[in-house]
Amino acid sequence: MALLDTPRPAALRRKRRREAVRTLAFLSPWLIGFGLFFAYPLVSTAYFSFMKYDGFTAPTFNGLKNWTYLFEHYPFFWQGLRNTLWLVAVMVTLRVAFGLGVGVLITKVKTGAGFFRTAFYLPYLAPPVAATMAFAFLLNPGTGPVNHLLGELGLPQPGWFTDPDWSKPALTLLAMWGIGDLMVIFMAALLDVPKEQYEAAELDGAGPWQRFRFVTLPNITPIVLFAVVTGVIQTMQYYTQAIVAGKVASGVIGGSGQQFEPGYPHGSTWTLPQMVYNLGFQRFDTGTACAAALVLFAISMAFTALLLRRGSGLVED
């Protein structure tokens, strides 16, 4: 009887086939989205990076010429790479540290916490173009109120967006102004830390710094890692604020016939996404633009893999 009850191989194959079809049906929305919006664009970008293509005529194979031109002859590549890596190292670090600090302070506030949450979150809702133009006005070296206040205090008055040494720090200040998203994320994580651990640490005589280091930080490490990884990915795509700040500072707001120095002043705000746009939509060199986009993608993936590898040892299972 046991032999008669054993499923036949054909029945097992049909059952497995039905299970596979059911699984694919549930996965189909994700698979379609992944194929259309990630896999196909990535493969197409890799394909066109080896082609001579201007977006109008048929592409023709030209081997590694696009890559050679990008690394050896395109005048803005290495400067854009250095600026982008600077922004990743400095801007992401300061945004995460500032967002965490603001989140910690607001969770400690007894009165007016709602007001402070709103005050720090509202700048994040400002459109990037409007926020950048407002900062360019505030930091204007001649007429801006910030330099006027610094002068009244007897402090140095930087050129900000008109000075290549201060343009990236000015963009970093703009990014730190809009840390509402990180503040909310960190506040949710901080409020989720078990109070019993703080009480036990206080009984052991731990001070505020020891409680933060040995209780708060281990509990919110996954959130910090998430903030750093997403911050790196966003900064590698940094485009709008940099180009708007350069145009406003140089006096080129828009319109035809106006000349604009890329990355004004002196290429200090030139980033890799601007380079992709310049190559693909201004020079109509789609092949080299695709090669630059792949470089940007590879660097982003390398940073993400490194951070996840390093951070996995800090996150408790």
C-alpha positions as CSV (number, residue, x, y, z in Angstrom):
1,M,0.0,0.0,0.0
2,A,2.9,2.4,0.8
3,L,4.2,1.8,-2.8
4,L,0.8,2.6,-4.2
5,D,0.5,5.9,-2.2
6,T,3.9,7.2,-3.4
7,P,3.4,10.0,-5.9
8,R,4.5,9.2,-9.5
9,P,7.4,11.3,-11.0
10,A,5.0,12.8,-13.6
11,A,2.7,14.0,-10.8
12,L,5.6,15.5,-8.9
13,R,6.8,17.3,-12.0
14,R,3.3,18.8,-12.5
15,K,3.1,19.9,-8.9
16,R,6.5,21.6,-9.1
17,R,5.6,23.2,-12.3
18,R,2.4,24.6,-10.8
19,E,4.4,25.9,-7.8
20,A,6.9,27.5,-10.1
21,V,4.2,29.2,-12.1
22,R,2.4,30.4,-9.0
23,T,5.7,31.8,-7.6
24,L,6.4,33.6,-10.9
25,A,2.9,35.1,-10.9
26,F,3.5,36.6,-7.5
27,L,7.0,37.9,-8.5
28,S,5.9,39.2,-11.9
29,P,5.2,42.8,-10.9
30,W,8.7,43.1,-9.4
31,L,10.3,41.2,-12.3
32,I,8.6,43.4,-14.9
33,G,9.7,46.6,-13.1
34,F,13.2,45.3,-12.5
35,G,13.6,44.4,-16.2
36,L,12.1,47.6,-17.6
37,F,13.6,50.1,-15.2
38,F,16.9,48.6,-14.2
39,A,18.1,45.6,-16.2
40,Y,17.3,46.9,-19.7
41,P,18.7,50.5,-19.1
42,L,21.8,49.0,-17.6
43,V,22.4,46.6,-20.5
44,S,21.6,49.4,-23.0
45,T,24.0,51.8,-21.3
46,A,26.8,49.2,-21.4
47,Y,26.0,48.5,-25.1
48,F,26.1,52.1,-26.1
49,S,29.3,52.8,-24.2
50,F,31.1,50.8,-26.9
51,M,29.3,52.6,-29.7
52,K,29.7,55.9,-31.6
53,Y,26.2,57.3,-31.2
54,D,24.8,60.8,-31.2
55,G,21.1,59.9,-30.5
56,F,20.1,60.5,-34.1
57,T,22.1,58.3,-36.4
58,A,22.5,54.5,-36.1
59,P,25.1,53.5,-33.6
60,T,28.4,52.1,-34.9
61,F,30.9,50.0,-32.9
62,N,34.1,51.9,-32.0
63,G,35.6,49.7,-29.3
64,L,37.2,51.4,-26.3
65,K,37.4,54.9,-27.9
66,N,34.7,56.3,-25.7
67,W,36.4,55.1,-22.6
68,T,39.8,56.3,-23.8
69,Y,38.3,59.8,-24.5
70,L,36.6,59.9,-21.1
71,F,39.7,59.1,-19.1
72,E,42.4,60.7,-21.1
73,H,41.0,63.5,-23.2
74,Y,37.7,64.8,-21.7
75,P,38.9,67.9,-19.8
76,F,36.4,67.8,-16.9
77,F,36.4,64.1,-15.9
78,W,38.9,64.0,-13.1
79,Q,37.8,67.3,-11.6
80,G,34.2,66.1,-11.5
81,L,35.3,62.9,-9.9
82,R,37.3,64.7,-7.2
83,N,34.4,67.1,-6.5
84,T,31.9,64.2,-6.3
85,L,34.1,62.2,-3.9
86,W,34.7,65.3,-1.8
87,L,30.9,65.8,-1.5
88,V,30.4,62.1,-0.6
89,A,33.1,62.2,2.1
90,V,32.3,65.5,3.7
91,M,28.6,66.2,2.9
92,V,27.3,62.7,3.9
93,T,29.4,62.6,7.1
94,L,28.2,66.0,8.3
95,R,24.6,65.4,7.3
96,V,24.4,62.1,9.2
97,A,26.2,63.6,12.3
98,F,24.1,66.8,12.3
99,G,20.8,64.8,11.7
100,L,21.6,62.5,14.5
101,G,22.6,65.3,16.8
102,V,19.4,67.2,16.1
103,G,17.4,64.0,16.6
104,V,19.0,63.4,20.0
105,L,18.4,67.0,21.2
106,I,14.8,67.0,20.2
107,T,14.1,63.7,21.9
108,K,15.5,65.3,25.1
109,V,13.3,68.5,24.8
110,K,10.5,68.6,27.3
111,T,8.6,71.6,26.1
112,G,8.1,72.7,22.4
113,A,9.3,69.5,20.9
114,G,6.6,69.7,18.2
115,F,7.7,73.2,17.2
116,F,11.3,72.2,16.9
117,R,10.4,69.1,14.8
118,T,8.4,71.2,12.5
119,A,11.1,73.9,12.3
120,F,13.8,71.4,11.3
121,Y,11.6,69.4,9.0
122,L,10.2,72.2,6.9
123,P,13.4,73.1,5.1
124,Y,13.5,69.5,3.7
125,L,10.2,70.2,1.9
126,A,11.5,73.2,0.1
127,P,12.1,72.6,-3.7
128,P,15.8,72.2,-4.4
129,V,15.9,75.0,-7.0
130,A,14.1,77.5,-4.7
131,A,16.3,76.5,-1.7
132,T,19.5,76.8,-3.7
133,M,18.5,80.3,-5.0
134,A,17.6,81.4,-1.5
135,F,21.0,80.2,-0.2
136,A,22.8,82.0,-3.1
137,F,21.0,85.2,-2.0
138,L,21.8,84.7,1.7
139,L,25.5,83.9,1.0
140,N,26.0,86.6,-1.7
141,P,29.4,88.0,-0.8
142,G,28.4,91.6,-1.6
143,T,24.8,92.0,-0.6
144,G,24.0,88.8,1.4
145,P,23.0,89.1,5.1
146,V,25.3,86.3,6.2
147,N,28.5,88.2,5.2
148,H,27.1,91.4,6.5
149,L,26.6,89.7,9.9
150,L,30.1,88.2,9.8
151,G,31.5,91.6,9.0
152,E,29.7,93.1,12.0
153,L,31.3,90.5,14.2
154,G,34.8,91.1,12.7
155,L,35.0,87.7,11.1
156,P,36.2,86.8,7.6
157,Q,33.7,87.1,4.8
158,P,34.0,84.2,2.4
159,G,33.1,84.4,-1.2
160,W,30.9,81.3,-0.8
161,F,29.5,80.3,-4.2
162,T,31.8,82.7,-6.1
163,D,35.0,81.3,-4.4
164,P,36.3,77.9,-5.6
165,D,37.6,77.2,-2.0
166,W,34.2,77.9,-0.4
167,S,31.7,76.7,-3.1
168,K,31.6,73.1,-1.9
169,P,31.4,74.1,1.8
170,A,28.5,76.3,0.9
171,L,26.7,73.4,-0.8
172,T,27.4,71.4,2.3
173,L,25.7,74.0,4.4
174,L,22.7,73.9,2.1
175,A,22.5,70.1,2.5
176,M,22.8,70.3,6.3
177,W,20.0,72.9,6.3
178,G,17.6,70.3,4.8
179,I,18.3,67.4,7.2
180,G,14.6,67.0,8.1
181,D,14.4,63.5,6.6
182,L,17.4,62.2,8.6
183,M,16.1,63.9,11.8
184,V,12.7,62.1,11.5
185,I,14.4,58.7,10.8
186,F,16.8,59.1,13.7
187,M,14.1,60.3,16.1
188,A,12.1,57.2,15.4
189,A,15.1,55.0,16.0
190,L,16.0,56.8,19.2
191,L,12.5,56.6,20.7
192,D,12.6,52.8,20.0
193,V,15.7,52.2,22.2
194,P,14.6,50.2,25.3
195,K,14.4,52.5,28.4
196,E,15.5,49.6,30.6
197,Q,18.9,49.7,29.1
198,Y,19.3,53.4,30.0
199,E,18.2,52.7,33.5
200,A,20.6,49.8,33.9
201,A,23.4,52.0,32.5
202,E,22.6,54.8,35.0
203,L,22.6,52.3,37.9
204,D,26.1,51.3,36.7
205,G,27.2,55.0,36.9
206,A,27.4,55.7,33.2
207,G,27.4,59.3,32.2
208,P,25.6,60.9,29.2
209,W,28.4,60.1,26.7
210,Q,28.8,56.5,28.0
211,R,25.0,56.0,27.7
212,F,25.1,57.3,24.1
213,R,28.2,55.2,23.2
214,F,27.2,51.9,24.8
215,V,23.4,52.0,24.7
216,T,22.1,54.4,22.1
217,L,24.6,53.8,19.3
218,P,24.5,50.0,19.3
219,N,20.7,50.1,19.1
220,I,20.6,52.6,16.2
221,T,23.6,51.3,14.2
222,P,21.4,49.8,11.4
223,I,19.6,53.1,11.0
224,V,22.9,55.0,10.8
225,L,24.2,52.5,8.2
226,F,21.0,53.0,6.2
227,A,21.4,56.8,6.4
228,V,25.0,56.6,5.2
229,V,24.3,54.2,2.3
230,T,21.3,56.2,1.0
231,G,23.3,59.4,1.5
232,V,26.2,58.1,-0.6
233,I,23.8,57.0,-3.4
234,Q,22.0,60.4,-3.3
235,T,25.2,62.4,-3.3
236,M,26.6,60.4,-6.2
237,Q,23.6,61.7,-8.1
238,Y,24.1,65.3,-6.9
239,Y,23.1,67.6,-9.8
240,T,20.4,70.2,-9.2
241,Q,21.8,72.2,-6.3
242,A,25.3,72.3,-7.8
243,I,24.3,73.6,-11.2
244,V,21.7,76.1,-9.9
245,A,24.2,77.5,-7.4
246,G,26.8,77.9,-10.2
247,K,24.4,79.6,-12.6
248,V,23.0,82.0,-9.9
249,A,26.5,82.9,-8.7
250,S,27.7,83.5,-12.2
251,G,24.7,85.6,-13.1
252,V,23.4,83.2,-15.7
253,I,19.9,82.4,-14.7
254,G,18.6,81.1,-18.0
255,G,17.8,82.0,-21.5
256,S,19.4,81.4,-24.9
257,G,22.7,82.8,-25.9
258,Q,24.1,83.0,-22.4
259,Q,27.5,81.4,-21.8
260,F,27.9,79.4,-18.6
261,E,31.1,78.1,-17.2
262,P,30.5,74.4,-16.2
263,G,31.0,74.0,-12.5
264,Y,31.3,77.7,-11.7
265,P,33.5,78.9,-10.1
266,H,36.5,77.3,-11.8
267,G,34.9,73.9,-12.0
268,S,34.6,73.6,-8.2
269,T,30.9,72.6,-8.3
270,W,31.3,70.3,-11.3
271,T,30.0,66.8,-10.5
272,L,29.8,63.5,-12.4
273,P,26.0,63.7,-13.0
274,Q,26.6,67.1,-14.7
275,M,29.2,65.5,-16.8
276,V,26.8,62.8,-18.0
277,Y,24.3,65.5,-18.9
278,N,26.9,67.6,-20.6
279,L,28.1,64.7,-22.8
280,G,24.8,63.2,-23.6
281,F,22.5,66.3,-24.1
282,Q,24.8,69.2,-24.8
283,R,27.6,67.5,-26.9
284,F,25.3,64.7,-28.1
285,D,28.1,62.2,-27.4
286,T,25.8,59.5,-26.1
287,G,28.4,56.7,-26.2
288,T,30.8,58.6,-23.9
289,A,27.9,59.7,-21.7
290,C,27.0,56.1,-21.2
291,A,30.6,55.3,-20.3
292,A,30.5,58.1,-17.7
293,A,27.2,56.8,-16.4
294,L,28.7,53.3,-15.9
295,V,31.6,54.8,-14.0
296,L,29.2,56.6,-11.8
297,F,27.2,53.4,-11.3
298,A,30.4,51.4,-10.5
299,I,31.6,53.9,-7.9
300,S,28.2,53.9,-6.2
301,M,28.0,50.1,-6.1
302,A,31.6,50.0,-4.7
303,F,30.8,52.4,-1.9
304,T,27.6,50.6,-1.1
305,A,29.2,47.2,-1.0
306,L,32.1,48.5,1.2
307,L,29.7,50.2,3.6
308,L,27.5,47.1,3.9
309,R,30.5,44.9,4.4
310,R,32.0,47.1,7.0
311,G,28.6,47.7,8.7
312,S,27.5,44.1,8.8
313,G,30.0,43.5,11.6
314,L,28.5,46.3,13.7
315,V,24.9,45.2,13.3
316,E,23.7,42.6,15.8
317,D,21.6,39.8,14.5
